[in-house]
């Protein structure tokens, strides 16, 4: 899968400018590794890996896993991934075909799953969800602070 950069920083501009990437991913167990690989390539290309990895990889894995298991399960609909980043913030958005909102649920220590949104809630500066603007379903987005801000 090729890294597609949506927009870049114009030469000579000193302020941080967001750089973005998007991809359609299969609604399968292959989606999370593909999403992580795209994010790593993006972060390396723009020299911001040290600011957002590993938090970005954890968050993107959880968002994609939720979309595969809860959002597009049984529908064989692709998942849309978008992320953008600068030295100040990484924003990740995932769109799936279910309108069902994500919910953070309580988990017990012996539970083997169910911690994804709790983890996102802990790592994110902000996160939220809403209806897709490009068709049926929802979008879930997360904004992450750079590592030097002490969140991970």
N, C-alpha and C positions, 0 to 999 in steps of 0.2 A: 504494500500500500504506500503510495507516494504522499509526501508531506506537501500540502497545498497551502501556501501562505496567502491570506486574504488581503492584507495591506501591510506596508512596511513604513519605517521611520524615514521621513524625507532627509536627505543629506543636509547637514549643518544645523538641524533643529536640536536644541539642547534639552528641551523638556521631554519627559517620558511620553511615549506614544504607544498605544496598545497595538499589539501585533496579534493576528488571529488565524485560526485554522479550523476547518470543518471536515466532516466525513460522515458517510452513511455506513453503518456497521450491521452485520447480520445479528439477528436476535438468537444468538447461540452462545455456548460457552467459549467460543473463539473471540467474542466481542471485547471482553475485558483485556486480554493480552494485547489485542490490536490497539485498543485505546491507549494503554500504557505506553506502547511502542511509539505511537504518534506523539504523545505528550513528551516523552523523553527526547525524541528527535527535535521537536519544536523548542523545548527548553535549551537543548544544546546549541541549536542553530543560532539562537539569539542570546547566548551566554547568560541565561538566567536559571540554569539548573540548580546551582547552589542555593538559590533563593526559595525554590518551590518543590524540590524533590527531597524527601519522600512524601510529604503531605499531599502534594498534587496527585501522585500515583495512588495513594490510599483512597483519596476522595473519588478520583475518576473510576477506580475499580468498584467502589460501593455504588456509585450512581449507575454504572453500566449493569452491574449485577441486579440491582433493583429493577431496572428497565427490562432486563431479560426475564427475570422470574415473575415480576408482578405487572409490568407494563405492556409487554408484547407477547406474553406467554400464550402459546397455542394459536396465535394469529399469523405467525411467520412474517410479521411486518418488520422492516429494518428500523434501526434506532439511529437517530440523528445526533451527532456529537459536535459541539462547538466549544472552542476555548479561545481565550485571548489573554495576553499577559503583558505586563511591563515590569519595571523594577519595583513597582509599588503594590501590585495586586495581580493575582491569577484568578480568572473567572472561567468556570466550567459550566456548560449547560448540556443537558441530555433531554431529548424529546422522544416520547414513545406514544403508542397508539391507545393507551388507556387514560380515561378521564379521572380515574380513581386517585385521590390525593395521597401522597406519602404520609405516613404517620410514624412518629417515634413511639415505640412500645416498650413497656418494661420487660426486662429479661432477668432470668435467674442465672446464677453462676454456672450451673450445669447445662444451660441451653447452648446448643451448637451453632445457632444462627440467630438473626434478629438484632444484631448490634450495628448494622450499617448506618442507619440514620442517627443513632446515638453518636457514633464516631464522627460522622459529618458535622453534627451539631457541636461537638467539642473542637474540631479543627477549623471550622469556618469562622471568618469574620461575620459573614451573613449568609443565609441561604433561604430559599423559598421555592414556591411552585405556583403555577398558573396554567391556564389553558394555552394550547398552541395557537399561534396566529397563522399557521400555514396548513391547518387541517384538524381533524379530530384527534383528541388525546391531550397530553399535558407536557409541560416542560418543567424541569427541576434544575435550579441553578445554585451554584456555590461560589462565593468569593473567598479567597485564601490570602492571608498576609504573608510577606516574605519571612523566611526562617529567622532572620536576625531580630524580628519583633518578638521572639520568644514563645511562639505558640507550638512549635515542635522542634 
